[in-house]
Amino acid sequence: MANEPYRELDHTADVALVAHGRDLPELFRNAADGMIAVAGFEAEASPLGSRRMCLSAPDRETLLVTWLEEILSQAEAEHTLLRDYTLRVRDDTQLEVEAATASIRHIAKEIKAVTFHGLEIRRVEGGFEATIVFDV
């Protein structure tokens, strides 16, 4: 596993990043942090509140996309950013999330969608790795 939790990759038409984690919750957290950094989300310092949710999907790759799309959906629909999240992955098909919410001040780059293009969560030395491509 690399030292950085995520890194942006050069990609011809979209934006891609590689996320790492010692376990699936850390991988999902680092993927979300990477997406938020790529989009250039800026949120207010004081939290609005908190949110709990349970997401489910047929496999861990779809669960990762569902999680990242949930963050984008909250940003678009409610102009809020999920942050300071605690994640629990159960059976590779369920994600339990507890997160603070904050108002978004600015978004530098619009991410239209999280794609399945080349998405595979792989076991690597020290944990897991996934390459995620975003449609911008």
N, C-alpha and C positions, 0 to 999 in steps of 0.2 A: 504494500500500500504506500502511496506517495505521502509526503509530509503535509501537503496542503489539503484542506478539506474539499476543495473544488478548484477547477481552472477552466477558463474559457478557451475554446478551440476555434481556430480559423475554419470557416465554413462558407462555401461560395454563395448561397442564396439565403441562408437562415443563420441563426446563432446556435452554437452547440457548446456544451460544457461536459466535462467529466467530473463526476462526484464520487467521493470515497467515504467509507465509514467502517468502523470496526464491527458494527452490527447493522441490521436493517433500519432501526430507528435513527441511528446516526447518519446513515446514508441518505435517508429521506430528509432529515434536517439539513444536511449539507447541500443536497440538491435544491431545497427550497431557498436556502441562503444564497446559493449561487444564482438562481433565477432572479431573486430580488435584486442582487447586485448587478446582474446583466441588464435588467430593466431600469435600474437607477431609481428604484422607489425611495422616496424620502417621506417619512412619517413624522407626525407631531411627537414630541418627547413624552407627553403625558398620555397614559392609556385611556381609552374610552370605556373599556369594560373587558369582559372575558367571554370566551365561547368554548363550548364542548361539542364535539361531534364524533360520530363513528362512521367511517367510510368503508365500503366493501367493494371487492372486485374479484374476478375469477382467478387472478394470479398476481404475483408481486410486481410485475412490470406495469400491468393495468392499474394496480393500486398506487404505484408511484405517479403515474400520469393523472389519476383521479385526484390525488393529493395536491399536485402542482396546479391542476386546473381549478381546484377549489380556492386556492390562494388568488388566482387570477379573477375568478368569478366574484369573490368578495371585494376585490379592488375595483372591478368594473361596476358591479351592481350597487354596492354600498359605500364606495370610495373609502374603504377601510383596509388596513393591512393586518394580517395575522402575524404575530411575532411572539417571541419568548415562549415557544411551544414546547410542550412535553408530548412525546409520541410513544405509543406502544403498538407494535405489530404482532398480530395473532394469526398463526397458521398461514402466513404469507398472503392472506386474503382479507384481513380486517385491520384497519388503522384507527386507533383511538387517539383523539387529539384534544388537548387542553391548551388554549392559547389566549394571550392578551390581544386586544384589538386597539388600533390607533388610527386616527384620521390621516389620510394621505395628503401631503402638501404638493408633491411633484412626482411625475413619472417621466424619465428621460427617453425611454424607448418602449413603444407598445409591443407587447408580446401577444399575438393573436391566438396562438394555440401551442400546446405541448404535443409533439408528434410521437408516433411510434417508430419513426424511421430509424432503423438500426438499434432500437432500444433492447438491451439485454442487461439484466443485473447479473454480474459475474462474481464468482468467488475468486479472490486474489489473496496473495500473501497478506495477512493482517486484517482481512475482512472482506468487504464487498466494493464493487466499482460499477458504475453505470455511465454510459454516454447518452446525453439527452439533447435532442435537437428541438429548437423552438422556432415556430413560424413567426416572423416579425414583419 
